Amino acid sequence: RKKSVLRSAGGQTWEDDSLLTWDPNDFRIFCGDLGNEVTDDLLGKAFSKYKSFLKAHVVRDKRSQKTKGYGFVSFKDPNDFVKAMKEMNGKYIGNRPVKLRKSTWKDRNIDSKKRK
């Protein structure tokens, strides 16, 4: 049987297979206020100076392919995560200054809610 991740938010539950491409033990940053010109590559280049940088992804609308205005970057090392949060918040990525916060993606997983 194919593995998937059950998610829940806004009163809805759905399967999110995209989470299977991420390291489950990473340290992830939510990157907000991204312009439509920001790609996975551009976001990744902005954070690639940190040694434990793993992956960057800009969330896009499935139909129009326009960015939804946010994305995520992940790190293996918690020290790089903290350093990136301090150094990169408010820096321009594309045409806008990025707003960073700790990702809460784990809080939306059905599995983690059951464990609480």
N, CA, C and O of each residue as an XYZ file, in Angstrom:
464
protein
N       0.831     -1.194      0.000
C       0.000      0.000      0.000
C       0.870      1.250      0.000
O       1.882      1.319      0.698
N       0.466      2.226     -0.784
C       1.204      3.478     -0.896
C       1.135      4.262      0.410
O       0.075      4.366      1.028
N       2.265      4.807      0.820
C       2.329      5.585      2.048
C       1.852      7.007      1.778
O       2.144      7.571      0.724
N       1.118      7.588      2.726
C       0.698      8.981      2.589
C       0.607      9.601      3.970
O       0.641      8.902      4.982
N       0.491     10.911      3.999
C       0.414     11.646      5.258
C      -0.967     12.289      5.351
O      -1.365     13.039      4.460
N      -1.696     11.999      6.425
C      -2.999     12.627      6.635
C      -2.810     13.964      7.316
O      -2.104     14.065      8.320
N      -3.447     14.999      6.767
C      -3.334     16.357      7.301
C      -4.712     16.861      7.690
O      -5.729     16.381      7.190
N      -4.730     17.843      8.595
C      -5.990     18.434      9.019
C      -5.778     19.910      9.325
O      -4.866     20.273     10.068
N      -6.623     20.756      8.750
C      -6.587     22.198      9.019
C      -7.888     22.808      8.527
O      -8.467     22.335      7.549
N      -8.345     23.840      9.188
C      -9.554     24.536      8.762
C     -10.770     23.634      8.726
O     -11.677     23.850      7.922
N     -10.804     22.631      9.581
C     -11.952     21.727      9.630
C     -11.974     20.683      8.530
O     -12.943     19.934      8.408
N     -10.906     20.621      7.718
C     -10.857     19.642      6.637
C      -9.691     18.692      6.849
O      -8.691     19.046      7.473
N      -9.830     17.477      6.320
C      -8.777     16.469      6.384
C      -8.474     16.014      4.965
O      -9.386     15.850      4.154
N      -7.185     15.809      4.660
C      -6.804     15.371      3.330
C      -5.488     14.613      3.392
O      -4.763     14.689      4.383
N      -5.183     13.874      2.316
C      -3.908     13.179      2.181
C      -2.939     14.098      1.468
O      -3.286     14.715      0.461
N      -1.717     14.195      1.990
C      -0.713     15.068      1.391
C       0.552     14.262      1.116
O       1.412     14.122      1.985
N       0.656     13.735     -0.102
C       1.819     12.927     -0.486
C       3.078     13.769     -0.664
O       4.183     13.227     -0.636
N       2.938     15.079     -0.847
C       4.107     15.934     -1.064
C       5.029     15.952      0.149
O       6.224     16.211      0.012
N       4.489     15.681      1.333
C       5.325     15.684      2.533
C       6.301     14.515      2.569
O       7.271     14.544      3.327
N       6.060     13.494      1.768
C       6.942     12.329      1.748
C       8.289     12.639      1.103
O       9.240     11.878      1.277
N       8.388     13.738      0.363
C       9.655     14.112     -0.276
C      10.567     14.897      0.675
O      11.714     15.182      0.333
N      10.070     15.244      1.855
C      10.849     15.999      2.840
C      11.419     15.057      3.887
O      10.844     14.004      4.163
N      12.544     15.435      4.468
C      13.129     14.680      5.584
C      12.219     14.860      6.792
O      11.965     15.997      7.189
N      11.718     13.781      7.390
C      10.787     13.918      8.523
C      11.437     14.487      9.794
O      10.733     14.921     10.706
N      12.764     14.486      9.855
C      13.464     14.997     11.034
C      14.198     16.301     10.758
O      15.199     16.604     11.407
N      13.703     17.070      9.800
C      14.359     18.333      9.474
C      13.866     19.462     10.369
O      12.958     19.288     11.182
N      14.485     20.616     10.198
C      14.070     21.841     10.881
C      13.604     22.774      9.767
O      14.402     23.214      8.939
N      12.299     23.072      9.754
C      11.689     23.736      8.615
C      11.243     25.155      8.946
O      10.687     25.419     10.012
N      11.501     26.061      8.002
C      11.108     27.466      8.132
C      10.003     27.771      7.127
O      10.083     27.401      5.956
N       8.971     28.455      7.614
C       7.908     28.977      6.750
C       8.396     30.322      6.219
O       8.801     31.184      6.999
N       8.360     30.509      4.904
C       8.791     31.758      4.259
C       7.565     32.428      3.665
O       7.005     31.939      2.683
N       7.142     33.540      4.248
C       5.949     34.227      3.790
C       6.244     35.468      2.987
O       7.373     35.958      2.968
N       5.220     35.977      2.323
C       5.274     37.204      1.528
C       6.201     37.077      0.322
O       6.944     38.007      0.005
N       6.158     35.925     -0.351
C       6.965     35.714     -1.547
C       6.211     36.213     -2.772
O       5.000     36.023     -2.888
N       6.929     36.846     -3.675
C       6.335     37.328     -4.919
C       6.216     36.201     -5.934
O       6.806     35.136     -5.754
N       5.453     36.431     -7.003
C       5.219     35.419     -8.031
C       6.488     35.046     -8.793
O       6.538     33.995     -9.433
N       7.519     35.903     -8.729
C       8.769     35.630     -9.444
C       9.667     34.636     -8.710
O      10.652     34.161     -9.275
N       9.338     34.319     -7.462
C      10.192     33.426     -6.661
C       9.926     31.966     -7.032
O       8.786     31.501     -7.020
N      11.003     31.263     -7.359
C      10.935     29.842     -7.715
C      11.607     29.022     -6.614
O      12.223     29.577     -5.704
N      11.485     27.696     -6.706
C      12.186     26.816     -5.768
C      13.686     27.099     -5.809
O      14.342     27.156     -4.769
N      14.229     27.277     -7.027
C      15.665     27.538     -7.185
C      16.095     28.841     -6.529
O      17.107     28.888     -5.831
N      15.318     29.906     -6.758
C      15.659     31.209     -6.186
C      15.599     31.162     -4.658
O      16.477     31.698     -3.981
N      14.573     30.528     -4.128
C      14.450     30.391     -2.679
C      15.604     29.544     -2.121
O      16.178     29.866     -1.081
N      15.925     28.474     -2.822
C      17.030     27.610     -2.408
C      18.371     28.326     -2.419
O      19.178     28.152     -1.505
N      18.613     29.136     -3.459
C      19.879     29.882     -3.542
C      20.033     30.855     -2.380
O      21.138     31.064     -1.880
N      18.921     31.448     -1.950
C      18.968     32.414     -0.847
C      19.403     31.746      0.461
O      20.016     32.395      1.308
N      19.093     30.461      0.636
C      19.408     29.759      1.886
C      20.542     28.742      1.740
O      20.911     28.094      2.720
N      21.095     28.592      0.546
C      22.113     27.562      0.312
C      23.447     27.867      0.990
O      24.320     27.001      1.046
N      23.618     29.090      1.507
C      24.872     29.415      2.199
C      24.995     28.683      3.539
O      26.078     28.634      4.121
N      23.901     28.121      4.023
C      23.926     27.360      5.271
C      24.256     25.902      4.943
O      23.605     25.289      4.096
N      25.268     25.352      5.614
C      25.806     24.028      5.276
C      24.765     22.915      5.293
O      24.804     22.027      4.442
N      23.838     22.947      6.242
C      22.891     21.826      6.358
C      21.582     22.081      5.608
O      20.595     21.382      5.838
N      21.564     23.074      4.715
C      20.376     23.332      3.891
C      20.024     22.065      3.116
O      20.893     21.449      2.498
N      18.738     21.673      3.149
C      18.294     20.459      2.468
C      17.438     20.731      1.236
O      17.698     20.195      0.159
N      16.413     21.569      1.404
C      15.417     21.698      0.338
C      14.655     23.008      0.475
O      14.470     23.523      1.578
N      14.220     23.536     -0.657
C      13.347     24.716     -0.683
C      12.188     24.423     -1.619
O      12.353     23.788     -2.661
N      11.008     24.899     -1.227
C       9.829     24.682     -2.077
C       8.885     25.870     -1.951
O       8.525     26.277     -0.846
N       8.488     26.422     -3.096
C       7.497     27.495     -3.152
C       6.152     26.846     -3.477
O       6.042     26.093     -4.445
N       5.141     27.134     -2.679
C       3.816     26.545     -2.881
C       3.087     27.323     -3.981
O       2.991     28.550     -3.941
N       2.579     26.575     -4.957
C       1.910     27.191     -6.112
C       0.489     26.661     -6.263
O       0.181     25.538     -5.863
N      -0.373     27.493     -6.851
C      -1.738     27.090     -7.178
C      -1.673     26.041     -8.288
O      -0.954     26.228     -9.270
N      -2.409     24.951     -8.144
C      -2.348     23.855     -9.119
C      -2.825     24.270    -10.502
O      -2.294     23.805    -11.511
N      -3.818     25.138    -10.552
C      -4.376     25.531    -11.858
C      -3.560     26.626    -12.541
O      -3.155     26.473    -13.693
N      -3.320     27.725    -11.835
C      -2.677     28.882    -12.472
C      -1.156     28.848    -12.395
O      -0.486     29.576    -13.127
N      -0.601     28.013    -11.518
C       0.838     27.922    -11.264
C       1.429     29.204    -10.664
O       2.650     29.349    -10.589
N       0.567     30.130    -10.239
C       1.051     31.317     -9.533
C       1.368     30.928     -8.103
O       0.732     30.042     -7.532
N       2.357     31.596     -7.529
C       2.712     31.299     -6.149
C       1.567     31.690     -5.224
O       0.839     32.648     -5.485
N       1.421     30.941     -4.153
C       0.419     31.283     -3.146
C       0.995     32.288     -2.150
O       0.328     32.674     -1.190
N       2.237     32.708     -2.386
C       2.846     33.742     -1.545
C       3.670     33.197     -0.395
O       4.126     33.958      0.458
N       3.867     31.877     -0.364
C       4.689     31.316      0.707
C       5.410     30.060      0.235
O       5.100     29.488     -0.811
N       6.375     29.658      1.037
C       7.133     28.450      0.746
C       7.815     27.961      2.010
O       7.571     28.474      3.102
N       8.671     26.965      1.847
C       9.357     26.366      2.986
C      10.798     26.064      2.635
O      11.109     25.738      1.489
N      11.677     26.171      3.614
C      13.059     25.714      3.477
C      13.363     24.814      4.668
O      12.830     25.015      5.759
N      14.223     23.822      4.454
C      14.535     22.910      5.560
C      16.033     22.752      5.742
O      16.826     22.895      4.811
N      16.381     22.453      6.974
C      17.769     22.279      7.380
C      17.901     21.017      8.206
O      16.954     20.616      8.882
N      19.066     20.387      8.160
C      19.338     19.203      8.968
C      19.809     19.613     10.367
O      19.516     18.935     11.352
N      20.539     20.721     10.443
C      21.146     21.173     11.699
C      20.312     22.288     12.341
O      20.033     23.295     11.691
N      19.914     22.122     13.601
C      19.111     23.162     14.263
C      19.850     24.491     14.403
O      19.215     25.542     14.482
N      21.185     24.458     14.435
C      21.953     25.714     14.529
C      21.820     26.535     13.252
O      21.703     27.760     13.310
N      21.837     25.862     12.087
C      21.631     26.568     10.818
C      20.216     27.123     10.734
O      19.998     28.217     10.213
N      19.263     26.364     11.248
C      17.865     26.807     11.286
C      17.758     28.123     12.054
O      17.159     29.079     11.563
N      18.333     28.177     13.257
C      18.272     29.373     14.105
C      19.012     30.540     13.451
O      18.529     31.672     13.446
N      20.185     30.248     12.901
C      20.993     31.283     12.243
C      20.240     31.881     11.044
O      20.216     33.098     10.860
N      19.633     31.014     10.240
C      18.878     31.465      9.065
C      17.675     32.311      9.486
O      17.374     33.322      8.852
N      16.990     31.899     10.551
C      15.835     32.669     11.043
C      16.262     34.092     11.413
O      15.566     35.055     11.091
N      17.399     34.219     12.083
C      17.886     35.537     12.519
C      18.405     36.364     11.353
O      18.084     37.547     11.234
N      19.208     35.747     10.491
C      19.895     36.486      9.429
C      19.032     36.796      8.214
O      19.223     37.829      7.571
N      18.087     35.922      7.890
C      17.361     36.063      6.625
C      15.995     36.754      6.741
O      15.435     37.178      5.730
N      15.459     36.868      7.948
C      14.153     37.507      8.107
C      14.231     38.970      7.644
O      15.069     39.735      8.121
N      13.360     39.343      6.721
C      13.339     40.707      6.200
C      14.261     40.940      5.017
O      14.236     42.022      4.430
N      15.078     39.952      4.647
C      15.950     40.084      3.477
C      15.120     39.906      2.207
O      14.130     39.174      2.193
N      15.536     40.580      1.155
C      14.818     40.476     -0.114
C      15.126     39.163     -0.808
O      16.285     38.815     -1.036
N      14.065     38.440     -1.139
C      14.149     37.273     -2.021
C      13.205     37.607     -3.158
O      11.987     37.635     -2.981
N      13.772     37.860     -4.317
C      12.964     38.390     -5.411
C      12.686     39.864     -5.139
O      13.591     40.614     -4.774
N      11.434     40.277     -5.318
C      11.069     41.696     -5.198
C      10.556     42.117     -3.827
O      10.217     43.284     -3.631
N      10.491     41.185     -2.871
C       9.904     41.506     -1.568
C      10.772     40.999     -0.417
O      11.514     40.028     -0.567
N      10.669     41.668      0.734
C      11.355     41.137      1.920
C      10.574     39.939      2.460
O       9.352     39.995      2.594
N      11.283     38.870      2.764
C      10.648     37.635      3.227
C      10.346     37.720      4.722
O      11.103     38.313      5.491
N       9.234     37.122      5.115
C       8.852     37.035      6.535
C       8.984     35.585      6.952
O       8.333     34.711      6.379
N       9.822     35.318      7.946
C      10.111     33.953      8.364
C       9.497     33.624      9.711
O       9.433     34.473     10.601
N       9.044     32.382      9.855
C       8.677     31.836     11.160
C       8.856     30.327     11.125
O       8.949     29.714     10.062
N       8.899     29.756     12.302
C       9.064     28.311     12.412
C       7.837     27.647     11.785
O       6.702     28.040     12.056
N       8.072     26.651     10.955
C       6.969     25.943     10.323
C       6.201     25.115     11.349
O       6.792     24.508     12.241
N       4.891     25.100     11.211
C       4.033     24.307     12.102
C       3.439     23.114     11.356
O       2.376     22.618     11.729
N       4.114     22.654     10.312
C       3.561     21.577      9.490
C       3.289     20.318     10.303
O       2.322     19.611     10.022
N       4.115     20.020     11.303
C       3.906     18.799     12.092
C       2.615     18.873     12.901
O       1.997     17.843     13.171
N       2.201     20.076     13.290
C       0.977     20.235     14.077
C      -0.273     19.879     13.292
O      -1.322     19.618     13.881
N      -0.173     19.866     11.977
C      -1.340     19.576     11.138
C      -1.443     18.111     10.757
O      -2.439     17.696     10.165
N      -0.433     17.322     11.086
C      -0.474     15.890     10.798
C      -1.412     15.206     11.783
O      -1.357     15.473     12.984
N      -2.251     14.348     11.291
C      -3.201     13.611     12.129
C      -2.439     12.773     13.166
O      -2.842     12.708     14.327
N      -1.350     12.138     12.751
C      -0.562     11.295     13.662
C      -0.078     12.061     14.885
O      -0.157     11.557     16.006
N       0.423     13.277     14.677
C       0.984     14.044     15.802
C      -0.133     14.525     16.744
O       0.105     14.711     17.938
N      -1.338     14.726     16.218
C      -2.455     15.139     17.078
C      -2.865     14.003     18.012
O      -3.231     14.233     19.164
N      -2.799     12.772     17.498
C      -3.177     11.622     18.309
C      -2.210     11.414     19.473
O      -2.608     10.964     20.548
N      -0.919     11.750     19.249
C       0.100     11.544     20.271
C       0.012     12.541     21.412
O       0.494     12.264     22.510
N      -0.597     13.705     21.171
C      -0.664     14.761     22.198
C      -1.524     14.376     23.360
O      -1.678     15.157     24.300
